[in-house]
Amino acid sequence: MNATSKKILIDLERLRYPNTGLANVFRNLTKGLLDTPSSIDFSYFGTLKSIREIGTDLKVIPYKHYHRFYESFSERFDIIHSSNQRSLYFRKDYTHTQKILTLHDLNFLYEDISKHKFKKMLALVNSNLKNTDYLVCISNFVKENVLKSTSLLQLDKVKEIVVIHNGITLPEDRDYPLNGKFSFLKERKYLLNIGVLFSKKNQKSLIETLPYLEEDLVLVCSEKKEPYATELMEHISKLGLEQRVHIFSHISEEEKNALLQHCQALCQPSLAEGFGIPPIEAMAFGRPVFLSKCTSLPEIGAEEAFYFDNFQPEPMAYTIKEGLTAYNQQPILYFNRLKNRATAFDYRIMAQNYLDLYNRI
């Protein structure tokens, strides 16, 4: 197929939920494709408003709720790029159109959920996999999970599994002040965690380290999963840490950058993580990161991060103290190495990797 005639439809339906990680990834992909010269004829599926906020000249196929049941436009394209494994769109059997699916995680395979929910999740994922020609995993960790789960997954049509790391828009090199409701943090040293309040994010382990540390803990969450969130609040109260744990929801990008820039460190002790954007964001500010070993996070932190050997309070606190001491003894060295590591996840690199895939299939 001649690349000059290639017509590709990219699924941006998840931009309807603009503050989610998935929306940010595909917003960055679209920005990167706009920044990168290409002869491919791109169109985008989603809401007109959310897509035109990225580029006013982008070709849009407006999202309609009924498209999950019926649509006739996708077969006009050479390639459909579906944004996630739980999509309700583009699940038909294609004859001439090839489909790329980006798979973000298979966490449900390892979660403590009911048999009914497990079957429902597996059926949804397989409904997206069964017509997929090229499967993109966002980390080697996710790819390994796929290869371990071939007996459960409908991969018969998949020709190739490719790893393309997510990319971010690196923050501007300027000061982000702690203002308004965050002003009190100017007088405090704090550790930062960003993510849904959820058992797999393992915020409880961080709370339990606080009696062994001098720092406060700031939790930024886009969502609170029950019953974990309530259990977390009860645990904070039980340990008498109400004045040292600060929880914020739905903050702006400017506010998030301020929290990242001024934190002592970002701590991400996740039990399951297909990828991790917050550690990249923290490294972009030259801030130390403390990560779990048992997920995709070592792919992100590489040799520049500090890692928890286990999730017991005292050993975790010891790791944080030792890491901060090492960082503070050579701050310029660590600062520059961390910022340099973050550049490996620039959104334009992600876009170029996807573009290379589009061009060769």
C-alpha positions in Angstrom: 0.0 0.0 0.0 1.3 3.4 -1.0 1.8 5.6 2.1 0.7 8.7 0.1 -2.8 7.3 -0.3 -3.2 5.9 3.2 -6.3 7.0 5.0 -6.3 6.5 8.8 -9.0 7.0 11.4 -7.8 7.6 15.0 -10.2 7.0 17.8 -10.4 10.0 20.2 -13.8 9.1 21.7 -12.2 9.0 25.2 -11.5 12.8 25.0 -15.1 13.1 26.3 -13.3 12.5 29.7 -10.6 15.1 29.3 -8.8 14.7 32.6 -8.1 11.0 32.3 -4.7 9.5 31.6 -6.0 7.9 28.4 -7.4 11.2 27.1 -4.0 12.8 27.8 -2.1 10.1 25.9 -4.2 10.4 22.8 -4.4 14.2 22.9 -0.6 14.1 23.0 -0.5 11.6 20.1 -2.7 13.9 18.0 -0.5 16.9 18.8 2.6 14.9 17.9 1.1 13.8 14.6 0.3 17.5 13.8 3.9 18.4 14.6 5.4 15.6 12.4 5.4 15.9 8.6 3.5 13.1 7.0 1.6 12.4 3.7 -1.0 10.2 5.6 -4.6 11.5 5.4 -5.7 11.5 9.1 -9.3 11.7 10.4 -10.4 11.7 14.0 -13.4 10.1 15.7 -14.8 11.9 18.7 -16.6 15.0 19.8 -16.1 18.0 17.5 -15.3 20.3 20.5 -12.6 18.1 22.1 -10.8 17.5 18.8 -11.0 21.0 17.5 -9.3 22.2 20.7 -6.2 20.3 19.5 -6.3 21.6 16.0 -9.0 23.6 14.2 -8.2 22.1 10.8 -8.4 18.4 11.9 -10.9 16.2 10.0 -13.5 15.1 12.4 -16.1 12.3 12.3 -18.4 13.4 15.1 -19.1 10.8 17.8 -22.6 9.6 18.2 -23.8 7.3 20.9 -25.3 4.9 18.4 -22.0 4.3 16.7 -21.3 1.5 19.2 -24.2 -0.4 17.5 -24.0 0.8 14.0 -21.7 2.8 11.7 -20.7 2.5 8.0 -17.8 5.0 7.8 -14.9 3.0 9.3 -14.6 0.7 6.3 -13.7 3.6 4.1 -10.3 3.8 5.9 -7.2 1.8 5.3 -6.4 1.7 9.0 -8.5 2.2 12.2 -6.5 3.0 15.3 -8.7 2.1 18.4 -7.5 3.8 21.5 -8.1 1.2 24.2 -9.0 -2.4 25.0 -12.4 -1.5 26.5 -13.7 0.4 23.6 -17.3 0.0 22.5 -16.5 1.0 18.9 -14.8 -0.5 15.8 -15.3 -4.1 16.9 -16.8 -5.3 13.5 -15.1 -7.8 11.2 -13.2 -5.9 8.6 -12.3 -7.2 5.2 -10.0 -4.6 3.8 -9.4 -2.2 6.7 -6.6 -3.1 9.1 -7.0 -2.3 12.8 -4.5 -1.2 15.4 -5.5 -1.5 19.0 -3.6 0.2 21.9 -3.7 -2.0 25.0 -3.0 -0.1 28.2 -3.2 -2.9 30.8 -4.7 -6.3 31.8 -5.0 -5.4 35.4 -8.4 -7.0 35.8 -6.7 -10.5 35.3 -5.0 -10.0 38.7 -7.6 -8.0 40.7 -9.8 -9.4 43.4 -13.1 -9.1 41.5 -16.2 -11.3 41.2 -16.3 -14.1 38.7 -19.2 -12.3 36.9 -17.2 -9.1 36.6 -14.1 -11.0 35.4 -16.1 -12.7 32.6 -17.6 -9.4 31.6 -14.2 -7.6 31.5 -12.6 -10.5 29.5 -15.5 -10.5 27.0 -15.1 -6.8 26.5 -11.4 -7.0 26.0 -11.7 -9.9 23.6 -14.4 -8.1 21.6 -11.7 -5.6 20.8 -8.9 -8.0 20.3 -10.6 -10.5 18.0 -10.5 -8.1 14.9 -7.1 -6.5 15.7 -4.3 -6.9 13.2 -1.6 -5.0 15.1 -1.6 -4.8 18.9 0.3 -1.9 20.6 1.3 -2.4 24.2 2.3 0.7 26.2 5.1 -1.1 28.0 7.1 -4.3 27.9 5.3 -5.2 31.2 1.9 -5.1 29.4 3.3 -7.1 26.5 4.6 -9.8 28.9 1.1 -9.9 30.5 -0.4 -10.5 27.1 2.0 -13.3 26.3 1.3 -14.9 29.6 -2.4 -14.8 29.0 -2.7 -16.2 25.5 -5.0 -19.0 26.6 -7.6 -16.3 27.7 -7.1 -13.7 24.9 -8.4 -13.8 21.3 -5.2 -13.1 19.5 -5.7 -15.2 16.4 -5.8 -12.3 14.0 -2.9 -10.4 15.6 0.0 -10.2 13.2 2.4 -8.4 15.5 2.6 -7.1 19.1 4.5 -3.8 19.3 5.7 -1.8 22.3 5.3 2.0 22.1 5.7 3.9 25.4 3.2 6.7 26.1 4.5 10.3 25.8 3.8 13.5 27.6 4.0 17.2 27.0 7.0 18.2 29.0 6.3 21.2 31.3 7.6 24.7 30.5 10.9 25.5 32.2 9.6 28.1 34.7 8.4 28.5 38.3 5.0 27.2 39.2 4.1 28.8 42.6 2.1 27.1 45.3 -0.9 29.5 45.5 -4.4 29.5 46.9 -5.4 26.3 48.7 -1.9 25.0 48.3 -0.1 28.0 49.9 0.2 26.2 53.2 2.6 23.7 51.6 5.2 26.4 51.1 6.1 25.9 54.8 6.0 22.0 54.7 8.1 19.3 53.3 5.9 16.8 51.5 5.9 13.6 49.5 3.5 13.4 46.5 1.4 10.6 45.0 -0.8 11.1 42.0 -3.4 8.5 40.9 -6.9 7.1 41.5 -7.5 6.2 45.2 -7.6 2.5 44.6 -6.1 -0.7 46.1 -3.8 -1.3 43.1 -2.2 2.1 43.6 -1.3 1.1 47.2 -1.5 4.5 48.8 -2.2 2.8 52.1 1.5 1.7 52.3 2.6 5.3 52.0 0.4 6.5 54.8 1.8 3.8 57.0 5.4 5.1 56.4 4.6 8.6 57.8 5.2 7.7 61.5 8.8 7.0 60.5 9.2 10.2 58.3 9.2 13.9 58.9 7.4 14.7 55.6 3.7 15.2 55.0 1.9 13.3 52.2 -0.1 14.9 49.5 -2.4 12.6 47.5 -3.8 13.9 44.2 -6.7 11.8 42.8 -8.9 12.0 39.8 -11.2 9.4 41.3 -11.9 7.6 44.6 -12.7 3.9 44.3 -14.8 2.4 47.1 -14.5 0.8 49.5 -10.8 1.5 49.3 -11.1 5.3 49.7 -13.2 5.1 52.8 -10.9 2.5 54.3 -8.0 4.9 53.6 -9.7 7.7 55.4 -10.4 5.5 58.4 -6.7 4.4 58.4 -5.5 8.0 58.4 -7.8 8.7 61.3 -6.7 5.6 63.2 -3.0 6.6 62.9 -3.8 10.2 63.9 -2.4 11.6 60.6 -5.3 13.9 59.7 -2.9 17.0 59.8 -0.2 15.3 57.7 -2.1 13.7 54.8 -3.6 16.2 52.4 -6.0 14.9 49.7 -6.9 17.0 46.5 -9.1 16.1 43.6 -9.6 17.5 40.1 -6.8 20.0 40.1 -5.6 22.0 37.2 -2.4 21.3 35.1 -0.9 24.5 36.6 -1.6 23.3 40.2 -0.3 19.8 39.5 2.9 21.2 38.1 3.3 23.4 41.2 2.9 20.3 43.5 5.4 18.4 41.4 8.0 21.1 41.3 8.0 21.7 45.0 7.6 18.2 46.4 10.5 16.4 48.1 9.8 13.4 46.0 7.1 11.5 44.1 6.2 8.1 45.5 4.4 5.5 43.4 4.3 2.1 45.2 1.7 0.6 42.7 0.9 -3.1 42.7 -0.4 -3.0 39.1 0.5 -0.3 36.5 0.4 -0.7 32.7 2.4 2.6 32.5 3.0 5.5 34.8 2.8 9.1 33.7 3.3 10.9 37.1 6.9 9.6 37.5 7.8 11.1 34.2 6.2 14.4 35.1 8.2 14.4 38.4 11.4 13.6 36.6 10.8 16.4 34.2 11.1 18.7 37.2 14.2 17.0 38.4 12.4 15.6 41.4 13.4 12.2 42.9 11.0 9.3 42.3 10.4 6.2 44.5 8.8 3.4 42.6 7.4 -0.1 42.9 9.6 -2.9 41.3 6.7 -5.1 40.4 5.0 -3.2 37.5 6.0 -1.3 34.4 7.5 1.5 36.5 11.1 0.2 36.3 10.9 0.8 32.5 10.1 4.4 33.2 12.5 5.1 36.1 15.3 2.9 34.8 18.5 3.6 36.8 17.4 7.1 37.8 14.7 6.1 40.2 14.8 4.6 43.7 12.9 1.4 44.3 11.0 -0.1 47.2 12.1 -3.6 48.0 8.8 -4.4 49.8 5.8 -2.5 51.1 6.5 -2.7 54.9 6.4 0.7 56.6 9.9 0.8 58.1 11.8 -0.5 55.1 9.8 1.9 52.8 10.6 4.8 55.1 14.3 3.8 55.1 14.4 3.7 51.3 12.9 7.2 51.2 15.3 8.6 53.7 18.3 7.1 52.0 17.2 8.2 48.6 16.6 11.8 49.7 20.0 11.9 51.4 21.7 10.7 48.2 19.8 13.2 46.1 20.5 16.1 48.5 24.2 15.3 48.5 24.5 15.7 44.7 21.3 17.6 43.8 22.6 19.1 40.5 23.8 15.6 39.2 20.5 14.0 40.1 18.4 16.9 38.8 20.0 16.8 35.4 19.9 13.0 35.1 16.2 12.9 36.0 15.3 15.7 33.6 17.2 14.0 30.8 15.4 10.7 31.5 12.1 12.4 31.2 12.9 13.6 27.7 12.8 9.9 26.5 9.0 10.1 26.9 8.4 13.3 24.9 5.1 13.1 23.1 6.8 13.6 19.7 8.8 10.4 20.2 5.6 8.5 20.8 4.0 10.1 17.7 7.0 9.2 15.6 6.8 5.6 16.7 3.2 5.3 15.9 3.8 7.0 12.5 6.5 4.5 11.7 3.9 1.7 12.4 1.3 3.4 10.3 3.7 3.7 7.4 4.9 0.1 7.4 1.6 -1.7 7.5 
